[in-house]
Amino acid sequence: MSSDAPAGWYTDEQSGQVRYWDGSAWTAQVSPIADAAAEAGAAAPASDAPDAAPRSVIGFIGIALAVIGTVGVCTPWILPELLGGLVLVVGFVLSIIAVLRRPRWAGIAGIVISVFGTLAAGLLFAQGFVAGYTGG
């Protein structure tokens, strides 16, 4: 934690309690979260802690784009298929980036949906190719 952070109670993720930062170093004072709130007036939210990792929305955007892309590639019209494929690729890339951030499950879900969409697109393309080739 940097020395610029104000003194106060911050969430200690290792113990599940809050620990007091005196402005220059961590103290030995720990307290359950409810006790620290009563003692300090209000516990500092985890987002106020300088070491707290920011929540990322990239994973959720990746999920949304993967779903939209999957729907697009499963349509019987060529333009939505092409646009859906592009959106699917963007959703896949954003989901890969999201795996490196919190919450990781959103990135993983986006990757799974993107892979499903790609497989569906491949199967539908193969079915259309065979149907067109055989005249049926």
C-alpha angles and dihedrals in degrees: 000000000000122000089238091073115105120245114265149102116305132181113264103210093195096058101027089234135096122262128200119245110200094199096267108037143007114266128215089249112115128166139175110266094251093051092049091052091054092044098046097033091247132009114247109253115246090247089063091060109098092222094051112118112236117244110248124221092190091092092054091048088050091052092049093049092046091053093046091046092049091052090047096052091048094058119102094232123090101225096054088044092055094042090044090054092052092047089048091055092048090049090050093051093047090049091053089052090048092057087070091056139053128304093037094182090070092058092047091049091050091051092050092049091047092051090048090050092049092050091047091050091050093050093047091047091050091048092050092046093051092044091050094045094051094042094242 
